[in-house]
Amino acid sequence: MLFFTYQLAEQCHMTVRQLRREIDLHELAHWSGYRRYKAALEDQAREKVKMERKADQEAAKQKGHARRQR
């Protein structure tokens, strides 16, 4: 949680001391959870794009293979 505190303070353009005065541990924990949730959504989106690209490549291979067999 310490590393996250420094990240959040940097992002908010304040010192860790200022951040700790502004938010309590409960809110800090929620921010941490939000960050993890957002990262998971981004990971899912990246995986979806990878799978779509792979499917497109496979479809293109199949289409090319079918043309060669004619």
Phi, psi and omega in degrees: 000335181296314180299317179298321179301317179294320178299313182294319178299316178298316181296327180272002180057049177216167177281165177298321179299316179297316180300316181295331176286329185278322182233151179266176183298324179300312179293321178300319178296321178293322176297320179297316178297319178299317180298318178294319179297314180297318178297321179295319177297320178294320177298317179298319180296318178297318179296321179298317179297317178301314181295320179295318178296317180297318179296319178297319179295318179296318179296320179294321177297315180297320179295317178294321179294319179294323179294320182291332181282343182289000000 
